[in-house]
C-alpha cells in the first residue's frame, strides 16, 4: 500500500422479517436508494456492502432495478458484497447447521446475482462468541468486522485497533477488523471536515495504515432527523467529495484487498461481546441502572478511558433470561430446527427457508429499537416457525394427537407439549399448571403471544421527556434522543409480577376491582398463580387428550393460612379446542368470601383496528375494540373477532361469569422515542365464592378458535 491511510468502508442494510411494506418502502426511498445512487456517482468511494436476505427479497420483488445497480457496481469493482446469515440471525444462538446453512445461502445468492465470491461476513449485531471462527471458516469465508469494544475487552490499547487480527478456534482462523468507534459516532452526525480531520490526525500520529468504518445504512436517512441532513443538506455528497479530494493519502481498498496486500496486526482471542450499548441493554434492570450510574460517575471524574477495558455490561444470551417471551420463542425455534434438520429432499429446502426466516434476530431482543416489543415482528417469526413445523411433519402420519413431556424452555422443569391438527398447546405444570403457548395451526398463529409489562432502566427518563413534536431540529444520534411519542406515558408504567400466560388461577380479595387488577395493584390471596401443580394423570379419549393437574395450596389471610386445593383438567381436541374444568376444595377451616378468577392473555395483534373487536351475545358494548376496557356481569361467552385474519377466538364460562377485559400495553423505547405498544388483551373470568369447610365448587373455561 502507498503512504497514507487505508479506509475500509462497510455499510449494513436490513429490515426485519414481518416489518410492514410501507416501512420497507420508506426506508428504500429515504435511505437505501439515495445512498447507493450517491455512492455510484462517486467511483472513488469504494465500499463493502451487506444486505440482509429479508431486505433483498423485498427489493427483488419491488425494486429489481436496484439489484441491477448493485450488480453493475460490483462488476466494475467499486463494491464488495458481504455475506452473513441470510435472514440476519444472531449466529451464536442458532443451531450450528442452521448458521452454516444460512451463510452458504447468502454466499450462493451473492455469487448468482452479483457475480462475486463472498469472502467477508457481516455479523448480526456484532454478537461474537469464541467458537465463531470455526463457523465462518466452515462456511468458506475469510473475515468479519467487529466493534473495537471486543478488542478493548481483550486488553488491546486504542493505538492497536487498526488493520486486522487473526482469531482462531480449534485451528480454524478468521481475520477480524476492529471498527473505529470514533468514525461510527462521527458519520453521519459530525461535519465531513471532522471526519477528515480525525483521519488526518491518525495519519500524522503514525497510526497503522488500516482503519475500519462499519455501521448501519439506516443512519443515512431512516434515523430521526437524518434524511434532511444527509441528502437535502448534502452531507453525504460533501463527505464523499472530501474523501475523493484527499485521495492522495486516503486510500479505499475493500477488506479483501487489504487482507491480500497487508500483514495481520497479530493474533488475538476475543471474549464473548457485542457493541457497548448492546451489552448494557442485555443486563437485568437493576444491574443496568447501577452500570449507567457507574459509567456516568467515571466519565465525570475523567477516569473512564483508563478503566474502560475492565467495564463491560452483560451477555447477549441473557436476553433469554431478561425476557421470558424471547426465551419461549428461541426454544420454539430450537425444537422446530431439530424437526426440520431431520428432513431430506425438497421438503427439507422448503422447511429450512421457513425455519431460517423464523430465526431473524430482531424480535429476540430489545435495546434502542422496538425489537421484541413489536408484536408484529414476534408474530412473523412464530408464523414462519409454525409453517416450518407443519412442513416437517410426516405427511403419512395420521396420528391425531401427539404428546411429549420435555424441558422445553430449559428451566429445569418438564413441560407438556400436545399437538393435534388444530392446535399446539404447551402446558407448564411448574408454573401454575398454566398454558404458555396455544398455536392455532391452520393459520400458523400463536394466539397467546402476549408480552408482560417489564420494568426497563430507561423508564426513569420518561417523566418529563419532551414529546416528539418538540424536537430542536438538531441532527443527533438516536442514542442521544430522549422524547416521547405521546404525553402521559408515565401513567402506563404498570409492571407484572408474573409471566402473562393462560388458564392462570387467582384467588383475589373480594373487594378487588378491574382497575386494581389491570394496574397490578391488587392483593393475591392464593398461592397458585406461579406455583407448581402436580401432573396427576393423562387419559386418551378417542381424538381427545385429557390431562389432570392438582395443587394443595393456601389462602393467605391476616388470621392465618387456609388450606385450599385446586384440580384442573384440560381436555384438548381439534374439534373443541381446550376445555378446562376446575374442582376447588376448601379444607377443614372455612375460607369464607373470596373471588376465584381465571386469567387469559390473547392477541389479535392490533388494538385499535375496526376489524378486530369483542362480541358478547345479547349485549351492546360501547367500546369493543381490542384496546378497550370493560366489565360485564353474568357472561356465558366472549368472542374475539378478527376479520383481518379470518378467525374468532371463543371463550366460554360455566357457569356464566363476571368478565373483565383490558389491553396489555407496554411502554418501550424506539428510534422515534418512547412509545405505547399494544401487546394483547387480558380477559378474566371472575366468580365470587363463599367457601365453607369441606365445600367443593366446579367451574369451567373453554377456548376454541373458529374461522370466519
Secondary structure, DSSP 8 states (H G I E B T S, - for coil): --SSEEEEEEEEE---TT--HHHHHHHIIIIIHHHHHHHHT-TT--EEEEE-HHHHHHHHHH-HHHHHHHHHHHHTTSEEE-B--TT---GGGS-HHHHHHHHHHHHHHHHHHH-----EE--GGG-B-TTHHHHHHHTT--EEEEEHHHHHHTT--GGG-SSEEEEEETTEEEEEEEE-HHHHHHTTTS-HHHHHHHHHHHHHTT--SEEEEEEEGGGTTTSTTHHIIIIIT-HHHHHHHHHHHTTTTEE---HHHHHHHS--S-B----SB--HHHHHHTS-HHHHHHHHHHHHHHHHHT-HHHHGGG-----GGGHHHH-HHHHHHHHHHHHHHHHHTT--HHHHHHHHHHHHHTT-SGGG--SSS-GGG-HHHHHHHHHHHHHHHHHHS-TT---SEEEEEE-TTSSSS-EEEEEESSEEEEEETTTTTEEEEEEEGGGTEETT--------GGGGGTTT-EEGGG-------TTT--EESSTTGGGG----SS---BSEEEEE-TT--HHHHHTT-S-B-BS-TTS--EEEEEEEETTEEEEEEEEEEEEEETTEEEEEEEEEEEEEETTTEEEEEEEEEE-SS--EEEEEEEEEEE--S-SS-TTEEEE-TT---S--BTT--EEEEEEEEEEEEETTTTEEEEEEEEEEEEEEEEEEEEEEEETTEEEEEEEEEEEEEEEEEEE-TT-EEEEEEEEEEEE-
